[in-house]
Amino acid sequence: MSKTPAAAPLKRNPIAQALDIVAGAIIALIGVVFGLGILASAGQYSHLNDGVCTSGPYSGLTCDPNALVIAVGLISAVTIFSWALTTGMFIVRLLRRRVAFFWPIIGIVVMIIGFWIGTYVVSLIAEQAS
């Protein structure tokens, strides 16, 4: 029985690998800034319970506070998990010596899409007229 040799580890140019690490780390840090901004906005959405969902200048509006809490929680969860998972994939790809800088970019895109979908859902909840 003949054995086939295992595939040799992928050899990469050290300069390209260093650029991949630096670019990915910078993009991941930019993702942290985006994520903190999104979490701050989601925190402001949670204060709609104080004014819009009860009384105040918009007392004609009624909304479900539980649905609002769920929408804000989903915005926060998508933000945290998209950054954590894609940064983890970035690290795994680096350990395998593969091109990895694009994973944090995917995380930022998922964060932004999740934020806009969540904002749309929050606006639907807050606009329900009685």
C-alpha positions as CSV (number, residue, x, y, z in Angstrom):
1,M,0.0,0.0,0.0
2,S,1.5,3.3,-1.0
3,K,1.1,6.4,1.0
4,T,0.6,9.7,-0.6
5,P,2.7,12.5,1.0
6,A,0.9,15.1,3.0
7,A,0.5,18.5,1.3
8,A,3.4,20.8,2.2
9,P,2.4,23.9,4.1
10,L,1.7,26.9,2.0
11,K,4.8,29.1,1.6
12,R,4.0,32.8,1.5
13,N,6.1,35.8,0.9
14,P,7.0,37.2,4.3
15,I,6.3,40.8,3.2
16,A,2.9,39.8,1.9
17,Q,2.1,38.0,5.1
18,A,3.2,41.0,7.2
19,L,1.0,43.3,5.1
20,D,-1.9,40.9,5.5
21,I,-1.5,40.9,9.3
22,V,-1.2,44.7,9.5
23,A,-4.1,45.4,7.1
24,G,-6.3,42.8,8.8
25,A,-5.5,44.2,12.3
26,I,-6.2,47.8,11.2
27,I,-9.5,46.8,9.6
28,A,-10.5,44.8,12.7
29,L,-9.8,47.9,14.8
30,I,-12.0,49.9,12.5
31,G,-14.6,47.3,13.0
32,V,-14.4,47.9,16.7
33,V,-15.0,51.6,16.2
34,F,-18.0,50.8,13.9
35,G,-19.3,48.3,16.4
36,L,-19.1,50.8,19.3
37,G,-21.0,53.4,17.2
38,I,-23.7,50.9,16.4
39,L,-24.0,49.8,20.0
40,A,-24.3,53.4,21.1
41,S,-27.1,54.0,18.5
42,A,-28.9,50.8,19.6
43,G,-28.7,52.1,23.2
44,Q,-30.4,55.3,22.1
45,Y,-33.1,53.3,20.4
46,S,-33.8,51.6,23.7
47,H,-34.7,54.9,25.2
48,L,-37.7,55.1,22.9
49,N,-39.6,53.2,25.6
50,D,-39.2,56.4,27.8
51,G,-40.8,58.8,25.4
52,V,-42.5,57.4,22.4
53,C,-43.9,54.2,23.9
54,T,-45.5,55.9,26.9
55,S,-46.5,59.5,27.0
56,G,-45.0,62.7,25.8
57,P,-45.2,64.8,22.7
58,Y,-45.8,61.7,20.7
59,S,-48.5,60.2,22.9
60,G,-50.6,59.3,19.9
61,L,-48.1,56.6,19.0
62,T,-48.2,53.2,20.6
63,C,-45.6,50.6,20.3
64,D,-44.7,47.3,21.9
65,P,-41.9,47.8,24.4
66,N,-41.0,44.1,24.3
67,A,-40.7,44.1,20.5
68,L,-38.4,47.2,20.8
69,V,-36.2,45.5,23.4
70,I,-35.9,42.4,21.1
71,A,-35.0,44.6,18.1
72,V,-32.4,46.4,20.1
73,G,-31.0,43.2,21.4
74,L,-30.8,41.7,17.9
75,I,-28.9,44.8,16.7
76,S,-26.5,44.4,19.5
77,A,-26.1,40.6,19.1
78,V,-25.5,40.9,15.3
79,T,-22.9,43.6,15.9
80,I,-21.0,41.7,18.6
81,F,-21.1,38.3,16.9
82,S,-20.3,39.5,13.5
83,W,-17.1,41.2,14.7
84,A,-16.1,38.3,17.0
85,L,-16.7,35.6,14.5
86,T,-15.0,37.3,11.5
87,T,-12.1,38.4,13.7
88,G,-11.8,34.8,14.8
89,M,-11.8,33.6,11.2
90,F,-9.1,36.2,10.5
91,I,-6.9,34.7,13.2
92,V,-7.6,31.2,12.0
93,R,-6.7,32.1,8.4
94,L,-3.5,33.7,9.7
95,L,-2.5,30.6,11.6
96,R,-3.0,28.6,8.5
97,R,-0.9,31.0,6.6
98,R,-3.6,32.0,4.1
99,V,-4.8,35.4,2.9
100,A,-7.0,36.7,5.8
101,F,-7.4,40.5,5.6
102,F,-10.9,40.2,4.0
103,W,-12.6,38.6,7.1
104,P,-12.8,41.8,9.1
105,I,-14.2,43.6,6.0
106,I,-17.0,41.0,5.9
107,G,-17.6,41.6,9.6
108,I,-18.0,45.3,9.0
109,V,-20.4,44.8,6.1
110,V,-22.5,42.4,8.2
111,M,-22.6,44.9,11.1
112,I,-23.7,47.7,8.8
113,I,-26.4,45.6,7.1
114,G,-27.6,44.3,10.5
115,F,-27.7,47.9,11.8
116,W,-29.8,49.1,8.9
117,I,-32.2,46.2,9.0
118,G,-32.5,46.6,12.8
119,T,-33.1,50.4,12.4
120,Y,-35.9,49.7,9.9
121,V,-37.5,47.2,12.3
122,V,-37.3,49.8,15.2
123,S,-38.8,52.4,13.0
124,L,-41.7,50.1,12.2
125,I,-42.3,49.4,15.8
126,A,-42.2,53.0,16.8
127,E,-44.5,54.1,14.0
128,Q,-47.4,52.0,14.9
129,A,-50.3,54.4,15.3
130,S,-53.2,53.7,17.5
